[in-house]
Amino acid sequence: MFKQMETDALEQLHFFSDPSTELRAVIAIHSTIRGPALGGCRFIPYSTTEDAITDAIRLAKGMSYKAALAGLPFGGGKAVIIQPNGIKDRHALMQSFGHAINSLNGQYITAMDSGTLVDDMDDIAKHTSYVSCTRHMGDPSPATARGVFAGIRANLQHTTGNNSLKGRHIAIQGLGHVGFSLATSLHQAGAHLTVTDIDEHKMFQARQQFGADTCKPDDIYDINCDVFSPCGLGAVINDSTLPRLCCNSIAGSANNQLDTPATGMQLKQRNILYAPDYVINAGGLMFVAMHYQQLSEAAIDNKISGIFDTLSDIYLDARQSHQVISDIADQRAEQIIQRASSDQFQAA
Ligand code: NAD
């Protein structure tokens, strides 16, 4: 376990157990150097405790990088609650988790993630103030979609010299909370859409509302388009899909889109511009973090629009240095965290 922590430069790893509510939770805090660690809480089944720990550590590190590149005064953390077989009392379990978070005195702030609901955040909030995504805040997905929209424009600017959506062809994989909201904005901006989802009804809605073309889930990789936007699953850019792609660039909300870091190099070799996932999908984190700081909607919107500039700057750097785009994003995030660490050391 220590080896795993050292490999990912993790600051802290906490375990909480409360047999009376069946709570078994892991909270991984990657970094608090730039501020309290902010990151969602997963509530899903895990085959082994090791899987839960690995998930928490991997995701916590990603949150640190995302907050750093988004310029937010937060570090990265993630919680996983191992879902028991048949939940006896979900309210009691979440409230127990609220106590656990509170015992960390604000070093970790939780939020919604896979398997957790607004109701869970409300239960957690009964025992700690270190929680976001409660009922009064609302769904961050439209903010994520606004960030992806800004990112698609940055990709078009870089690949064609023009960021207008008019007449552009965008292929969207996944019409969920983010994908559908994104499709709405792209349609309004004059783009032509090809979309897919495993849910037939969502495809029907897209045909009706946006005049979108639809295809079978596996056929989306073969669509000849300007931008491919993965908004469903992770690891969709891999050895079997990459040779099929007929797009100039990739810009979507899904987390961990590349199956391995080496895929970033293969995209470069194929001259496909890739918007690093944790940069382009940071709109939701910006929404959550800045709401938590009680900042205005205008300030949040402004921050989300800035994703265009952040990506454009990374692309320029990649063009000049001939480096892989995803490597540049990682290096920049690491430098920001390292700089904050040095500043803290000098101040002490
Ligand atoms: P969601 O669950 O609402 O939507 C996912 C959609 O993908 C669903 O409609 C689902 O039916 C569809 N889907 C599943 N398998 C598919 C397949 N094989 N082919 C095509 N479609 C498929 O999730 P979401 O909140 O819209 O998030 C989408 C992605 O963006 C996820 O990877 C998520 O981790 C990431 N993300 C979301 C947010 C946010 O604010 N919601 C923020 C950051 C990252």
Residues whose N, C-alpha, C, O or C-beta is under 5 A from the ligand:
A	BS01	NAD	P140 S141 T144 Q173 G174 L175 G176 H177 V178 G179 T196 D197 I198 D199 P217 C231 G232 L233 S253 A254 N255 N281 G284
